[in-house]
Amino acid sequence: MTHATTTLPDHRTEHDLLGNFEIPSNAYYGVHAARAAENFPITGALLGSQPIFIAALAAVKHAAATANRDIGLLSPEKAGAIIKACDEIRSGKFHDQFIVDMIQGGAGTSINMNTNEVIANRALEHLGHLRGQYEHLHPLQDVNLGQSTNDVFPTALKLALDAHIVRLLASLAHLRQTFEAKAAEFSDVIKMGRTQLQDAVPMTLGQEFAALAATLEEDEDRLREGRLLLHELNLGGTAIGTELNAHPEYRARAVESLKEITGVQTLSSAINLVEATSDVGVFVQLSGILKRVAVKLSKTCNDLRLLSSGPRAGFNEINLPARQAGSSIMPGKVNPVIPEAVNQVAFEVIGNDVTITLAAEGGQLQLNAFEPIIARSLFASLEHLTAAGTILADKCVAGITANRELLRQRVSESIGLVTALSPRIGYENATLVAQEALLTGQGVADLVLAKGLLTQEEIDGLLSKMLMATSRSARLPQGG
């Protein structure tokens, strides 16, 4: 006796207001995501490539299901299946089912619909049904209950950006600590400081590296401030912030649930939901902070490349660790490839800031339709700055060495030393000594002595005090 085997068809038919659409039977996405995938083959960077954003979307849907269950609008069985599906997605499952491009029309509707469909179809399986049997649990009526793309998308975006900032802060702190370690290592290395690429006055290499560490710390503070602004949400505002079709208790319950799910206790509901739905100023401000980080990080890399230039015909003050051969034609050439890569990340972030600015300005009336490009640009800036900070610390700064004797020799030869003597010999005499030293190649101390302006003992005392003060001021503050 033979037993017949049941095979599922290769496709299932789903429908929307435009008609029927064939969906692969094994797909968790549905008709809305499938149409969007056809409509927007733009970047190839799909929603599935943003696991932090997907987890944030699932967290919002989890919070919504919890709130609707507690209010009595969603049965415990349906809510339980939705929550279970959301937890699976947040753990990293089914991300390949998020198939829509990150750049899309519709203010992010395709992203919200893709999320609703994946959650609904997985929840259906938990209830013992087949994917696509929406009569038992529907992507819109159940998963999207009390919601709109217009509050789901920005809420999830803010949660994802918050998580990305935490990662960027860790990367910048690591880079800062690496610079601080080098500052301590180089605290006794005397060198000439420069303004406008001209010799200025002596300093220590430790001071130079301590300043680079301090500028990073300032940016960490600005990022923490920007992060807090992301915690004001418009969840519950639905379409334009009027709370249409949402239960009066839904907003407060959903936000409280989201605080519990994410562990971010400073989440709050916006005072004016209409304003919070249409205004994307927080994203512009965050982008500005990221541009600030990028500009300063790029300037740091410019300094490292300049200080290491040479090795014979450049500054040659420090040595960057060699990472790869630098030329296909010049044997032995090694380029500063890590700082160069970080420079390019900075250029990208600055360009992303322009994109975000234009997208924010392009909003109209009660909604900004261009939040998808804002999201994609911010994610790219955050992800790439995080990676850049880590590789700069580990593959470059940690391995920097100083050419100590060359630096000391340059200090002794520099006309910048005359600045330390000018309070005793007068500005006019100091200027004449500097000019003569530059023309003749003689040392500043030798000329001052020859002209009888100071004794050797007085010169030694002044220079000693200067170098002691320089070394002392290079010390790093304790803590922080």
N, C-alpha and C positions, 0 to 999 in steps of 0.2 A: 504494500500500500504506500503510495507516495503522498507527501504533504505539500500543499501549495504554499508558496512563500509570497508574502505581501511586499511589494516594492513601492516606495513613494515616487511620485512623478518628479522629474527634474526641476519643474517650476511650479509655482503657485501663482494664482492670479489675484492681484490686489487692485483696488480702484480708489480714485480720488475725484475731485470735481472735473478733472480733464478726461477721465475715462479709465479704462483698464490698463494694467501694466504687468508684464511677466517678471516675477522675481524668482531667483534660484531658491529651491526648496530649503536648502541648508543655510540660507542667509538669515541673520537676525535683523538686518535692516529691512525697511519696507519701501513702499511706493514713493514716499516723499524724498527719502534719501537717494533712491535710484534715479529719480528725475533730476535731482540736484547734481548727481555725479555726471549725468549726461550734459547738463546745462553749463557746468563750470569746470571744464578740463583746463584749468589755467596754470597753476603752479606745480602741480604734482605733489605738493606738500599737503597731505590730507589731515583731517581731524585726528585720525589714528596716530599721527606722528607727535601728538601733544598729550602724553599720558597724564600730566598734571592737570591740564584743562579738562580732560575726560573725567578724571576723578572728582574734580570740582562740580562738573555737571551732574554726576551721579549723586554727589552729596546733597545738591539742591533738590533733586528728585526724591531722595531718601527723606529729607526734611519735610517736603511737601506731603509725601505719603503718610508720614507720622502725624502731621498736623491734621490732615483730612480724616485719618482714622480716629483721632482723639475727639474731633468735632462730631463724628458720626456720619460723615459724608462718604466714607470709603469703608467697605467691610474689612474686618480683621484679616480675612483670608486673602483678599486682593492686596491689601496693604502689606501683609507679610511677604507675599510673593514678590512684590515690587521692591521692598526693602532688601530682600535676599539677593535679587538680581543686582541692585545698586551696590551692595557690599562686594559682590563678585567682580563687578566692573572696577570698583575702587581698588581691589586687590590686584588688578592688572589683566583680568580676563576679558575676552571679546573685543579688545581694542582694534583688531583688524576689521571689525564690522562698522567702524566709524569711517565712512568712505567719502564724505563730502570734502571738497577743496576748502582750504582756509579762506580763500578769497571768493566771495559769493555775493550775489544780490540778495535783498530781502532782510537786511539788518540782522542776519544770523538765524533766520527762521529755519534754514536747512540744517543747521547744527542742532537746534533744539528738537526738530522733528526726527533727525537721525537718532538722537539720544532717546527720545520717547519710544521709537520703534524697537531699538535694541533691548531696552528695558522691558517693554511689553512682551516681546516674543520670548525672552528668557523667563519672564514671570509666568507666561502661559505654560511653559514646560514644567515649572515648579508646581503648577496647579493640575498637571496631568493632561494638558492639551497640546495640540500641534501649533507650530509657528503659523501665524496668519489667521488663527481662529479668534478674531478680535471680538466676536460676540460674547466671549467669556471674559475678556479683559482688553480694554481698548487703549491704544497709545495716547489718544487725545482726551477721551472722556474720563479715563482713570489715571494714567501716568501724568498727564498734563493738567489735572484737575486743579482749578483755582490759579492757574498760571498763564503767562503769555511769554513769548520769546523776549518781549521788551523788559521783563523783570528777571527772567531766568538767565538770559545771556550775560547782562552786565554783572549780576550777582556771582555767577560762576567765574566770570572773567576776573573779578576782584579777588575771589578766593584763590584762583590760580596764580595771579600776580603776587599775592601775599606769600604763597609757598615759594615762588621763584625768588623773591627778594630775600627770603631766609637763606637760600642757597648762595645767592650773590654776596650777602653779608659774610657768610662763612669763608668764601673765596677771598674777599677783600681783607678780612681779618688775618687770614693765613699769609697773604702777600705783605700786609703791614708788619706782621711779626717777623717775617723773613728780612725785610728792610731794617727793622729794629735790631735784629741779631747782627747784621752787617755793620750797622752804625756803631754798635758796641765794639765789634772787631776792629773797626777802622778809627776808633776814637783818638788814637795817638798818631795818625797819619796826617802830617802837615802838607797842605797844598795851597795853590793860589785860587782864590775865588775869582769869578769873572762877572762883569756886567757888560752887556752888548758885545760879548765875545772878546772883550779886552780885559787885560789883567786889572784886578781891583785890589783886594787886600787878602792877606792870608786867612785861611780857615782850616778846618780839618775835614778829611773825607767822611769822618763820622758825622759831622754836622750836616753835610750834604745828604747823606743817606737818612739821617734822622728827620730831615725836612720832608723827604719823600714819604717816610712813614707817617708823619703828621698830616700831610695832605690827604692821605688815604683815610685816616681816622675821621677827618672832617666829613668826608663823603659817606662814611658809614653812618654818622649821625644824621645826615640829611636823608638817607634812605630809610632810617628808622622813623623819622618824622613823616615821610611820604607814605610809608606802610600803614600808619594809623589812619590816614585819610581814606584808605581803601575799605575800611571796616564799616562805613556807613552804606547801608544797602537799600535798594528799592524793592526788595522781594515782597510780593503781595500787592504791588501796585497794578498788576496785570497790564492791560494794553498801553495806556498812556499815563498811568499813575492815579487813576480814579478808583481803583480797587473793584472795578466792574467784574461781576461773576465770582468774586471771592467772598467767602464767609467772613463776617465781621471779626471773628476771632482768629482767622487764618494767619494774618500777617504776624501777629505777636507770637503765635505758637510755632510758626515755621522758622522764625528767626531764632527762637529759643532752642528749637531742635537742631538747627544748623550750628549753633554754638556748641552744643553737646557732641555733635558728630565730628566737627572739625577740631575741637579743642581751642578755638580762637574765642576767648571770652569777651573780647572787646567789640564783637559784632553788634551793630545796632540798626534800628530802622530809621530811615531818613525822616525828618520832620515834614518835609513837603515832597510827597512822592511824585507829583507831576514834574517838579523841578529836577528831582533826582533821576527821573527817567529820560529827560531830554538833555541834561547837562553831562558832558564828558570831560569837564575841566580837570577832574582828578587824574585822568589818563594823560592829559597834556602836562600837568605838573610832574607826574612820575617820569614821563619821557624827558622833561627838562632836567630832572635830577640825573637820569641815566646819561644824558648828553654831558652834563657836568662831569660825571665819573669818567666818561670816555675821553673828554678833552684833556683832563688832568692826567689820566693814565697814558694817553698818547704823548703828552709833553714829557712825562717821565721816561718813556721809551726813547724819545728824541734825545734826552740827556744821556741815557745809557749808550746810545749809538755814537753820540759825539765824543763822550769821554773815552770810549774804547776804540775810537777811530785810529787808523794806522795799519799795521803796528809801527811802522817806521816814519811815515810821512803825516801822521795825524796827531791827536792829543796823546793817545797811548797812556792815559792815566790809570785805567783799569782794564782788566781782561775779562771778557765774557766767556763762559764755557763754550768750547767748540761743539757744535751739534751735527754739522754735516759739511761735506765739501762745498765750496762756494762758487766754483766756476767750472765750466766744461772746457775752458781754454787756458785759464791762468792757474798753473799748478800751485798748490799750497795756499790758495786764497780761502779764507773762512769768513763768511758773512754773519751779521747779527740777526739771524733769521727769526729768533723768538720775538725780540722787540718789533721787528718788521711785521710779523703776523698780528701782534697786538695793535700796532698802528692801524692796520687794515680793519680790524674789528671796530676800532674807534671811528673810523671813517663811515662804516656801515651804520653805527648807532646814530651818528650825526645826521645821516641821510634818513634814517627811520624817524627821527624827530621831526624832520620836515614833512614826511608823509603823515604822521599823526597830527601835526598842526593843521595841515590842509583838510584832513578828514574831519577833524573837530569843527573847523570853520564851516565845512560844507553841510552840517546838520541843518534841518529845517523844522520849525514849529515843535511838535511834541515828541520828536524822535530823531535820533541820528542814525541814518541808514548805513553808515560806514564803519560801524563798530568792528566788523570782521577784519578789516585791514588794520585798524588800531590794535586789535588783539594780536594779529600775526606779527606786526612790527614790534610790539612790546615784548612778545615772547622771544623773538629773535635777538633783540637787544639784551635781554636778561640772560638768555642761555649762552650767548656768545661772550658777553662780558664775564660771566661766571667761569667759563672755560679758559678765557684769556688770562684772568687773574691767577688761576691755578698754574697754568703752564709758565707764566712769567716768573712766579715764585720758585717753582720746582726745577725748571729747565734753564733758568737764567740767573736770577738774583742769588739763589743759594750757592752758586758756584763762582761768583765774582771774586777775583783777587785784585790786589792793588800793586802797582809798580812804585813801591815806597821810596826807593832811592832817587828815582827820576823825579818824583814829586818834590822831594826835599831839595834837590838840586835846583829845580825851577823856582822854588821860593827864594833861595839864596841869590839867584840871578835876576829876579824880577824887580823892576822899578816900583812895583806896588809896595815894597818895603818902605819907601819914602813916606808913605802916609802915616806910619807909626812914628816917624821922627819929626813930622811937620809941627806938632805942638811945641817942640823944643827949638827947632831951627827956624820956624816961621814959614808961612805958605809960599812967599816969594822965593826964599832960598830953596825950599823943597822942590818948587817947580823947576828952578835952574838945575838942580842936581838931577832931577828926573830926565830933563831934556839932554843933559850931557851924558848921562848913563846910557840913554837910548842911542845917541850918536856914536859914542866911543866904544860901547860894549863893556865899560868898566862897571864894577859893582857899586851899588848905592852906598854901602857902608864905607868902602874905600874912598869914594869921592868926598863924603862928609868928613872923614878923618883928614884927608889931604887938604881940605879947605879950612881946617881948624874950627869947624862948626861944633863938633863934639869930640870928646875923648873916646878912646876905645872902650873904657869902662862904662861911660855913659851910653854908648851905642849898645853894648852888650846888655846892659840893664834894661833899656827900653825894649829891645827885641825879645828878651827873656820874658818880660811882663806881658808883652803882646801874645806870645805863643802860649803862655800859661793861661791867659784869659780865653784864648781861642779853644784850648783843650777843655777848659772848665765848662764853657758854654755849650760844648758839644754833647755833654752828658744827657742821657735820656731821662725823662721824668720817671719816677717810680710808679708802677701800676699803670692802669689804663692802656 
